[in-house]
Amino acid sequence: MIRTLALSTALAVTAFATPAAFAGNGRGHDKGPPPHSNAPPHARDAARHDNGRHEGWYKQQWKRGDRVPYADIDPRYYLDDYAHYRLREPPRGYRWVRPMDDRYLLVEIATGVIAEALGY
């Protein structure tokens, strides 16, 4: 009898404690402090979605004098048929580079410095 009572008590405690163990904070995820906590604002915001701010990603706005990384001066971005795009012939040591649609950069290949940025 005592064994049955002890077993049923243990099962009851386990049954009532289990849902609390799996319960979240009501926001759909358990990452980060709740928004009403005393944590600094940057710690609260890090746990939430960026709400359209696209942190970590931005659209590059090239301008004259900027230095383009060598990854963007890859030969697959070269424009050899610059006349087709109504661009003038590049001077010696320069190339037309097309990093995005309808955007063109005249880049000095040796240094990566932009001489002209069209479409930005």
Secondary structure, 3 states (H helix, E strand, C coil): CHHHHHHHHHHHHHHHHHHHHHCCCCCCCCCCCCCCCCCCHHHHHHCCCCCCCCCCCCCCCCCCCCECCHHHHCHHHECCCHHHHCCCCCCCCEEEEEEECCEEEEEECCCCEEEEEECC
